[in-house]
Amino acid sequence: MCTRAVGGLAHFIEEEGVPTTQISLIRPHTEAIKPPRALWVPFDLGRPLGVPNDAEFQKRVLLSVLKLFEESSGPVLRDFPEDAPTAKAADVVWACPVNPARKKIDLSDAGEMRAAFKKEMMELRAWYELAVKTQQRTTVGVSGLEMDQIVDFIGAFLDSVPANPREDISLAFSLNFAVDDLKAFYYEAAAAQPGSASPTAEELDNWFWGETAAAKVLFAVKDRCLKKDDKMMQLLGKILLIPMSQSSQFGPNFPAN
Amino acid sequence: MARLEKMPEPERSHIAETKLPTFDTHPWVDGPALSKRRVAIVSTAGLHRRDDKPFTFDPGDNYRVIPGATAANELIMSHVSTNFDRSGFQQDWNIVFPLDRLHELCDDGYIESVAQFHYSFMGAMDPKNLEQSARKLAGLLKKDKVDAALLVPV
């Protein structure tokens, strides 16, 4: 939906006298909104520059979108001619180093789910810490909570409504950001393992949503959110906790009860 | 790939059926050659510094300022949507916020300079709700001598 937002922003900013150019990830949205200058790219949502850790490819995208300033009139919408590079064949075999909870978890037992969830997080912690050291960076931190607190807070939703750990935002947003941090922790930990310099989004998604105890807990929490009266909680349950594509792919395999 | 026809359902229909604003005007501002321009990034990825308040739809609270000296480890994302990939950003901030790449293009002479400040909105809303903020932001961009605003969605 961000392509819709940048299209509108471009109209307002250019009308105020500042020239704009933009990347478009959803061509039909840009065709309808008609911002002054736009470059459509055939990349995944969330990856407007195409691929991580490939400076030369990113620079080609960036130059293509900036060169639209050399056009004499608009609106102009061009297509970037290259797909995002994919991993080399030798790198494609990717598997997370930590064996996820192979043991069947009793989804009706909140205590058992929480225990499996916590154990899994603890097993991933060493990989996460390695990732932070290697990358000198982490995207975990939006919730402001420690990972132990995050696991306890999310797990509590299985059979109760926990207290809001933050005073400046609503309980629903606290949950939303805690889940964002949890996923970032898992993904960063998983990406640190040997075998592929840059695991694809699909590889990481299939592992997280298809194999982890964390995902089983999130599918159950999604179900709890749908039963709340709070509108933001319902929205979390509908589309904000779990990507729509993952709900339809893995959801039926993990019934909440 | 973000080709609508290749997206899985129900994501494809959700995007295809999104209500889109339309505009009667076609603004166009000329400027100098690209090599003489000063570039600022305007993202809609819900980016902000680690200590900033996250995005929570508070009316009027529409964007965050990202100073040009912000380090990669200081930038995090509180976009409300989960329906886009974040693993790219986790591996390399340039994939959504290409500040290092802009500096390289500047060093190579493709652009004149990189702005002192960059900005991020959280783009999960009708952009007409962002109009006032965007128009004020244009004034701030002008004060920073920006004549090339690079808008980057997720």
Interface residues (C-beta under 8 A of the other chain):
Chain A: M1 C2 T3 R4 A5 V6 G7 G8 L9 A10 H11 F12 I13 E14 E15 E16 G17 V18 P19 T20 T21 Q22 I23 S24 L25 I26 R27 P28 H29 A32 I33 K34 P35 P36 V41 P42 F43 D44 L45 G46 R47 P48 L49 G50 V51 P52 N53 A55 Q58 K59 L62 L63 V65 L66 K67 F69 E70 S73 G74 P75 D83 A84 Q135 Q136 R137 T138 T139 V140 G141 V142 D168 I169 S170 F173 N176 F177 V179 D180 K183 A184 Y187 E188 A191 S198 P199 T200 A201 L204 D205 I239 L240 L241 I242 P243 M244 S245 S248 Q249
Chain B: M1 A2 R3 L4 M7 P8 E9 P10 E11 H14 I15 A16 T18 L20 P21 T22 F23 T25 H26 P27 W28 V29 D30 G31 A33 L34 R37 V39 V42 T44 A45 R50 K53 P54 T56 A72 N73 I76 M77 S78 V80 S81 T82 N83 F84 D85 R86 S87 G88 F89 Q90 Q91 D92 W93 N94 I95 V96 P98 D100 R101 L102 E104 L105 Y110 I111 F121 G123 A124 M125 D126 P127 K128 L130 E131 A134 R135 L137 A138 G139 L141 K142 V146 D147 A148 A149 L150 L151 V152 P153 V154
